């Protein structure tokens, strides 16, 4: 729940006193500038440089731009292009540069970057947090407000709060941790939960080296510039406390901040080839599958763990999509489908997690709440695609699925006994909550059932599940992919019912998903060997990013964008599209053959087998803080990622010597000529998609042209014998023609 502050209960630290001095100063500020309706003054006091951001008559913020803790001199210097102000600070520590960039599109935005060039090898001491709300008459003790969200683990350095008294509005604070990599590497510090605080002292707490570290190993080096802070602030004057509007504003403001970031590049990944390799390994590698009852089942991990229904269905459905993409089903799909009924318990009339012959070391009656519904989601996909066996198994399992939902009043525990619904684990130790986002995936399953049968009770069930989650605000996320499916379910409900509450509730799911996003490119430790930008940690308390949650969220967001269409909040469309774009580049590094051996853990979780770099199955876990990858294991059930990515990113063009690759989800492709086609993208305003013409085997690329719908020619970004790469606008239509 959001953290509310009442000014009668404030307690402050001694660091608060320097702010008081800045607020009492009557001399001219070092610099000042306007930013829409906001006025910014830059002032220096005995230990700090502050930026005071005010809206006349409505309070404001003070942000500590630099903490010196020593005597210093400070002056305004000539600002560079695009800067509103630049401040130079000289002290015994060295030279600080403080750059202010203000920008206003729809919202007021301010970026403050602080860079230090040490005068000597230097270890920075503790520094106080950098944000203070200002109340009436600039009194911080007269400001009251609510903290909606702050950084979780090593995810984005986000703080989202509102100042209610006076009515200053909503503030989104994003510390650009990418810019601080040099500091983290030099000092060994890690930015875990460094953005947050207690009212009224909020913001960024600079992480410092371990107390017992060797000074020579953790010092900033003389003469080497290092960025200490790179913060982006976004402001909204109207800040209604309503959950859905607060979430929508969060998404909008985060999108606005995102546009100010220096985005890392993405790379082309040959998911079509990876899919072929993954299919070959699934079919041939003895570590991938096992036989029971004469049927073929998938190992969850390399040569380890018992077959389970979630794993089986995840691989089958991804294989099915890939088979449609390639023009014929892969033989393995039918082999894996053959054994599905063995998971069905005719007495309970539900799918069980394990086969009847599972070992005694497993509790065959225990089920995680989400595990009951995710296999049904994949069965529903097959059923809606005309698979009659899948339809029968799906419909046979629905009554029990509904009983479980109603038993728990649409508020699911972590784990329960499937035979009598008795609780095994009610809440997660990390946050004292159950599986808060299961209602989202349950609602999606019910909407699939409604589409199959036109039975209104399934629609009513979907509504009940989504409505039960209202009020969870930023605590809705339990597992990333479930939250993504919840957003998709809300959007589909809105399309069916035309009730705006469901469109609005989709932003609550999306905001919670993005709250868990790693919106920075870590270069700490082994993370230097892979990409982290816009990944999402898999669970609400997990320290790692996981492939399964990555590609399943990708699949959910495809539906979200399709149903949202042009009515979707532009920043929501942009952020979801960018998530999918970066996933296609970033997810490559889950495969052990894409990592150096030293970046892979030598030991896996006890029951999860081993890692075989020769197999095209992804590792489960990559870490933003650079721990060795693959500590959990190698996911055979993650093999479906390559099938999903290949079938969404690569597009066949009949008669052409190439496939079209696009790292934005494509809304439509229309053949508009013998050697021409029009491609419509989902994308975000002012964003760029990478469109590539990838040569087919035994064919030669011919001359091609790409133009925008307005007729502007797009020049190739890069060409080779195998590929022609274009950067195209992500929010419209492009025309591709070839000779």
N, C-alpha and C positions, 0 to 999 in steps of 0.2 A: 504493500500500500504506500501511497505517497507520504513523505515526512512533512508534517506541518510544523511551522514555527510560530510561536506566540511571543511578542516582544517582551512580555512581562517575565519570561523565564530565561532570557539570554544570559550566558556566561561567556566572557571573552578572555583571550590570552594577552600577554604583554605586547605581542606583535600588533595588536589592535591599536595601540597608542600612536604609532607612526601615522596611521590613517587619520586619526583625529587631528594630528598636527597639520596634515595636508589639507584637511577640510577647513581648518581655522585660518589658513594662510590668506593674507589680504594683498600680497604683492602680485605682480603680473605673472601669469603662468609662462612656462617655457615655450609652449606652443598651444594653439587652439584651432579647431576647425569644426564645421557643422557637418552633420550626416543626416539628411532628411530633417526630421523634427528633433533629432538629438543633437546636443552640443557636447563637444569633447574638449576638455582641458588637460594638459599634461603638466604635472607639478612634481617637484623634488622636495623631499624632507631629509632628515638626518641620516636615514638608512635605506631609503627606497625612492624609486620613481613611480608615480601613480598616474594613471589615466582616469579622469573623472568623467563619466558619461551620464548626462542628465537629460530629462525631458521636463521642460518648465512646468512646475506645478504638480508633477507626477513622480517625483523621486528619481532614482537612477542607480548607477553601479559605480563602484571604484574597483579598478583592476591594478594590481601591483605589477608593473611591467618589468621592474628589476629590483632585486634585493641585494644591497651592497654590504650591509653590516660593517661599514667602514666609511671614513671620510672620502668624499669624491667631488669632482666637478662635473657639471652637466650643461650642455648647450644644444640649441637647435641648429642643425646643419641643413644644407641644401637637400631638399627631397629629390629623389630620382623619379623618373617617369612612372606614373601610376600611384605614387605614394602621396598621402595627405600630410605626413610629417616624418622627419627622421631626427632622432636624438642621439648624440654622442656622449658617452659617460666615461670619464677617466678616473681610475682609482688604483690602489696598490694591487688589486686583483688583475688589472689589465684594462682593456678597452671593450666597453659594451656598445653595441649598435642596436638601437631600437627603431624598428620600421613600422609605420602605421599605414595600412591600406584600407580605405573605406570604399564601399561600393553599394549602390542601391539599384536593384531591379524592382521586383515587387516588394522586397523587404530590405530593411537597413542591415548592413553587414560591416563588420570591422575585423580586420586581421592584424594581429600584433606579433611581430617576430623579433626575438631577442637573441643576439649572437655575441659571444664573448671570445676575445682573443687574449689568452692568459699572458701576463707579464712574466710569469715563472711557472714551473710545474706546480699544479694547483689541485688541491682536494677541496671541493665545495662543502661547507657545513650545511646543517639543517637550514632550510628556507621555509618561511610560512606560506600558507595557501594564498592565492592571488585574487580572489573575488570577494567583495563585500557589497551587499545590497544597501542602498541608501534610502532612508525614510524622509519624512517631512523635515524641512530645514537642514537637509544633508545629515541627519542624525541616523547612523546605522542601527542604533538601538530602538528606533521607532519604525523600522521596516519589518513587516510580517509577510510571510509567504509560504510556499510549499515546494519541496523538492520532489519532483515526479520520478526522475531517473538519474542514476549516476553510474560510473564505470563498473562493469562486472569483470572481475579477473583481468585478463590481458586483452579484452575486447576494446572497442573504440573508447577513446578518452572523452566520454560524453558526460555532460551535466545538463539536465533540463529542469528548469524551475520557473516559478512565477513569483512576482512581487505583488501581493494583494493590497497591502497598505503601505504607502499610497499605491494607486492602481497603475504601476509602471508597465505591467504586462508580462508576457512570456519571454524567457531568454534561453537560447540554446548555446551552450559552450562546447566547442570541440577542440581538444588539444591534438594537433597533427603530430602523432607520435612518429610517423615516418621521418619527419625532419630531425628527430632527436636520436636517430640511430647511432650517430657518431658518439654522442654522449653516453649512451647505454653501453656501447662496445668498449669505450675507454675506461669506464668506471666499473663495469660488471653489474651495474644496477639494472633492474627490470621494472617496467612500468605497470606493475600489478596493482590495480585499484588505487591508482595515484590521483584520479580525478573524482572528487566527491566533497566530503567535509560535513561539518555540522553548522547549522545556521547560527550566526551570520558569517562565519569564516569558511568560505567555499573555494572550489576550484582545484588547481593543480598543486600537488605536493611533490616537489622535485625529489626523485628517489636518490639516495646516497649510497656509497659503497658500504659493504659489510664492515663492521667495526674492527674485525680481526684481519682484514685484508692487508696485504703488503702495500704500503703507500706508493711505491714505484709502479705497481701493477694497476693501480686504480686512479691515477692522477690524470688531469687534463694537461696536455703537453704545451710548454712554452711556445708561443707564436703560432699555434695551430687553432684557427677559428672553429668554434663549436656552437651549434644552436642549442640554447637552453629552453626555449619555449617558442611555440608557433601556434597561437590560439586564434580560432575563428569564432566570433560572436555574431549571433543572428537574433533580431528583435521583432517581437509582435506586440503591438500596443493593446490589442484586445486579447484577454486571456480567460475565457470562460472555463470554469472548473470542470465542466461536463466531460466525462471520460472520452467519449467518441470524438468530440471536437478537439480536445487536448491531444489525442493521438493523431488526428489529421494535421494539426498544426506542427506536431513533432516531425511527422514525415515531410511536410512542406519545408520546415526550417532546416531539417537535416539535408534535404535536397539542395537548398540554397547554399548551405555551407559546403556541400560536396563540390559544387561548381567552382569554389575558390581553391580547392586542393590541386596540387601538382600531381596528376594521376600517373601511376606507373604504367609502362607499356604492357600490352598483351602480345602473345606469340601465337602463330599458327600451330595447331596440333593435329596430327593426322589420326583423328578418331576412327575414320573408316578402316584404316589399317589396324589400329588397336582392336577394333571390334572383331576383325577376322582372326587376330591372334588369340583374343579372349575366347572366342567360340571354339577354336581349335584346342585350346587347353582344357576347356570344359568338357569337350568330347573325348579327349585322349589321355589327359593326365590322370594317373590313378589317385593323386592327392585331391582331386576335385570332386569325385562322386563315389558313392557306395551303393550296394544293392541290398534291399530288404524285400521280402515277400515277392521276389522276382522282378521288382521294379527298381528304377534308377532314381537316386536321390542325391541332392547336392550337400556336400560338407559345408557347414558354415565357415570354417577356417581350414587352412591347408592341412589336409589329412587329419582333421580334428573336429571334435564336437559332434553331437547327434544331429541328424537331419531334423529340421523343424519347418513348419508350414510357412512362416514368414519368409525364410530363406528360399524355399522352393518357389513360392509365388513371385517373389521379387525377380528371380532369374527368369522364370517362365514368361512373365509379362514383358520384360525388357527384350527377351529373345523374340517374342511375338512382334513387337514393334519393329525390331530390326528386320525380321523376315518380311514384313510388309514393305519396308523401305527397299530391301534388296530384290523384291519381286517374287520371292518364293520362300516358304517357311524353311527354317533350318531343321534338319531331321531330329536334332536334340530336343526341340520343343515338344514334339509328340511323345517322345520317350519320357520326359519329365512329367508331362501331364498325366500319363497313364497311372501313376501311383498316388494321385491326389486324394482319392476317396479313402485311402487308408488312414488319413488324418481325421476323418469324420467319425464322431461318436454318435451312433444312431440312437442311443439311450438318451443322451443329453440334447441331441440334435444340434450339435455345434462342431466346429473344427477345433481339434486340440493342438497344442503346440507341438507335441512330439508324437511319433508313431507308437503303437501299442507296445512294442518290444523295447522301449527306451530303458536304459540301464537303471539299476537301483540307486545310483548316485545322483539321480535327478528326481525331483518331486514332480511327478507326471501331472498332478492336479493343480500345480501353481501356474498362474498366468499373469504376466504384466498386462495392465489394462489395455495398452495400445496394441499389444500382440493379438488380441481378439479381433481387432478391426482392420489392421493393415492388410492381412491376407484377403479379407473380404473386398477391400478397395481394389486390389489387383484382380480378383475374380470378377468384380463388377466391370472392370475395363474389358476383360475378355468376353463377358456376357454381352455387353453392349456392342461388341464387335462381331457378334453372331455365333459365338461358341456355345452350343447347346449344353454340353456337359458342364461347362463353367456356370452357365445360367442356372442349371438345376442345383448344383452344389451351393451356389450363392443364395438362391431362394430358400433352400432347405435350412440354411444357417441363420436366417434373419430373425426368426422369432426369439431365439436365444440371445442374439445380439441386443435386441430391444429389451428383453427381460433384464439383462445385465445393466443396461443404461438406466432403466427405471428403478432397479434395486438400489443403485447408488445415487439416485436423484440427479443424474447427469453430472455428478461430481466424483470422478473416479479416484480410487486409491492407487498406490503404486503397484501392489500385487495382492491377489486374492485367490481363494480356492475355487476352482471352476465347478466343483460338484455342489457346493452349498453357499457360495458367495461370502464365506467367512474371510475375515481380513488376515492376511499374512504380513503385509507391510502397508500401513495406511498412508504414511507420509515419508517424504525424503528427508534425511537428516540435515541436508544443506539448508533447507528453507522452511521445513515444517509443513510443506504442501504436498498434495497428491499430484497425479498426472493431470495438470490443469488444462492442457490443450487437447486432451483426448476427445472432448466434445466436438472439436473441429473436424477431426478425421471421421468420427462417427456420423456427423452431419453430412459429410461428403458421401459416405456409404449409403445413407438413407436417401440422398438425392439420386444416387445411381439406381436404387431400388424403385424410387418414384418414376424415373425415366423408363425403367423396364416394364413397370406394371400399371402406371397411372393410378396407383392406390394412394389416396390422400393421407392415410395414416403415416406413411413414410415421410411425407412432406411435413406433417405435424411433428414427427420425431426430430427432424432436422431443426425445425424452429425451436423446439424445446431445448435442445442441446446448446445451440448458439446463445439463446436467451439466458441459460443458466450461467454462462461465463461472463455475462455483463457485470461489471464492477471489479474485475480482476486487474484492470488497467495494465501496467507494465509487468505484472506478475503472471501473465497468461502463458508465457513460454515455459514448457517443460522440456520438450525435445524439438529441435529446429524444424524438421520436416513435418511434424504434426502441426506446428504453428502455421507453416506455409499452406498446408492443406486446409486449415481452418480459415485462412484468408480467402482461399479459393471457394470454400463452401459458402462463406458469407456473400461473396460476389455472385455465385450461382443462385443463391436464395433471393438476392435482390432482383436478378433478371426474371426469376419465376414469379415473385410476388409483387414486384414494383414498390416494395416498402423500403424507404431510404435508410431505415435503422440498420438494415443488413449491409448496405454499402458502407455506411459509417462505421459499423462494427468491424468490417474488413480492415480498416486502418488501425484498429486496436491490435489485431493479430499481426499486421505488418510492422507496426511500431515496436512491438515486443520482439519480433524476429530481428529487426535492424538494431535493436538495443544490444543484442548478442553478437553483432557483426564485428569482425576484426577490420575496421576501416583504416588500416595502416599496413605498410609493407615492412614487416620485421626483417632486420638483418642481424639479429642476435644469434650467436652460436650457430647451430646447424640450419637455422632458418635462412641463412644466407644462401643455401643451396636450393630453396624452393620459394614459391610465392604464397603470400598470406592475404593479400589485399582483397577485401570484401568476402572473405570466408566467414563462416558462422560457427562458433563452437557448438558442438552437437547437443549438449544438455545445458540446463540452466546453471549447473555448477561444474561442468566439465572443463579441464584445462586444455583440451585438444579439439581440433577440427577433424571431422570424419567424412570419408567418401560417401558412405551410404546416405547420410543426411544431406550431403551436398547435392547428389544427383536426384534424389527424391524431391528435394525442395525445388530444384530446377524443373522437374516434371510438373509439380503443383503450380508453379508460377506461370508455366505455359498456359494452363487453364485460366489462371487469374487474369492474365493479360487478354486472353481471348474474350472472356466474359465482360471484362471491364471496358474494353474498347475505348472510344474517344471520351467516354464519361468519367474515366478514371482520373483522379487528381494527377496533374502532369508530373509532379515530383515523385509520386508513387510509381507511375509508369517508368520514369527515368531510373529510379533506384532499383526496381525489380529487373529492368532490362540490363542495367549495368552489372547486377549480381550475376545474371546468366552469362553475360559476356565474359566476365572475369573467371567464372567457373570453368568455362571451356579452355582457358589458358592455365589456370591454377591447378585444376584437378589432375593434370598430367603427372604431377610430382608425387601423387599417392602411389604410383607404380615404382617398385623397388629398382627397376632397371633405369629409372630416370634420376636416381640419387647416387652419390658416391657411397661406397660401402661404409665409410666411417660415420655417415649420417644415419645409419640404420642400427637400431638396438640389437645387441647380440642375444638378448633374452626376451621372450614373449610371456604373456600371461599363461599361467600353468597349464590350463586346459585347451589353449588355443594354438597348439601345434608349433610350426616353425615358419620361417620366411624363405621362399625360394625365388630368387630374383629372375630365374628363367621363366617363371609363370606370369602371364599377363593378368594377374589379379592384384587389386590395390591393397596397400596397407590400410589399416583402419585409422591410424592416428598420426597427425602432424601437429607440431606444437609451435605457437607463436613465440614462445621464449627460447626456442632452439634446442629443446631436449632431443635426444635421439628418437627418430621416427619408428613406428611399428612396435612399440612396447606392448600394445594390446594383441596384435597379430595381423595376419594377412587375410583379408576378407574374400573368400570365394563368392559369398553372396553379393559382394560389390562388383562382380563381373558385369552386372547389368549396366553400370555406368557408361562403358564404352558403347553399348548398343543404343542407349538413350541419347548420348551426345552425338554419335554418328548420324542417327536418324533425324535429328533436329537441325544440325549444323550443315550437313551436306544435302544438296538438292540435285536430283537427276534432271538432265535436259536432253530430251530425246533428239538424237541426230547430231548433237554437239560433241566436240572432242574433249569436253571438260565437264566436271561437276561444278556447281556453284557452292562455295563455302561462305557462310555468313555467320559472324559471331553475335549478331542480334537475332532474336526470334523473328521469323518471317511471318507476316500476317497473310500474305498471299503471293503466288507466282502465277502470272498469266502469260501464255504464249501469244504474243501479239504480231508475230510474223514468222516466216519460214526460218529466219535466223535472228530472231529478236524476242525478248521477253521482258515483261514489266514486273518488278519486285517491289512489294509494299512492306515496309518495316514497321514494327510495333513502336519503336524507340522513343528516346527522350529528346526534348528540345535542346538544341545546341550541343548534342552529343554526336559522336562519330562511330560508325560501324565499319568493320573491316570486311570487305567483300573480295573474295578471291576466286579466280577461275583456275581450278586444279586439273591438270592434264590427266586424262584417262590413260591407262596402260595401253601401249601399242598405238597411241594416237599422237598427233602433233598439234600443238596450239597454233591457231590461226590468228590473224589480226582481229582485235576486238575493240569496241568502244563502249564507254559507260557515260550516260548523261543523266542529269537530274530531270525531274518532271518539268522544270522551268526551262529546260533546254541547255543548261550549262554543262560543258564538257568536263569530265573528271579525269585528270591525268593519272596514269598508273603510279602508285607509290613505289612499287618494286616489281621487277620482272626477272624471270628465269626461264629455262627450258620447260620447267615443270609447273610454273605458277605465274599468274599475273595478279598483283595485289592492288586494290583500290581502297581509299578512305572515302566513305560516302556519308551523307547526312543520315542520321538514324531515325528521323521522324517523318519520312515521306516515301516517295516512289522514285526508283531509278530504273532506267531502261538499259538493258544489256543487248548489244548486237555483235555479230561476228561474221566473218567471211567464210 
